[in-house]
Amino acid sequence: MMPDMLEVGTEAPSFTALDQDGQEVSLDDYRGKWVLQWWYVKASTPG
């Protein structure tokens, strides 16, 4: 089941992810700043 998509202009929910060096990064660390996040869905996977 796919989670609901956010509407344009909706505040992003808080989350924590690993950066390219394996360090935890939290969206809360960047509150009040512009943030750009992208990822490659099939990166490092066969096919």
N, C-alpha and C positions, 0 to 999 in steps of 0.2 A: 504494500500500500504506500503510495507516495504522499508525503506530508503536504499540507496546504501551502500554496505559493503565497509569498508576501505581495501585497499591493504596492505599487509605486508610491513612495513617500512614507511608507511604514517604517518605524524605527526597528532596526535589526535586533533580534533577541540576543541576549548575552550568550557567549560560547567561548570555549577554550580549544585550541588546536595546536598541533606541533608545527614548528617552522622547519625550514630546510636543514637545520642543524639538530633537530630533535628536541628543541627547547619549547616549553609551553608558552603560548602567547594567548592572552585573553583580550577579547574586544573591549572589556572594561578598562584595560590599560590605555586605550585610545579614545575614551569618551571626550567629546567636544572637538575631535580632530577628524579630518577626512581620512577614510580608509578604503583601500581597494584590495579586494581579495579575488584570486582566481586560482583555478586548479585544472589539471588535465585528468579527466575522468578515467581514461585508459592508460595513464602513465604507469610504467613499470608492470604492466599486465600483458599476458599473451593475447594476440589477436589484434 
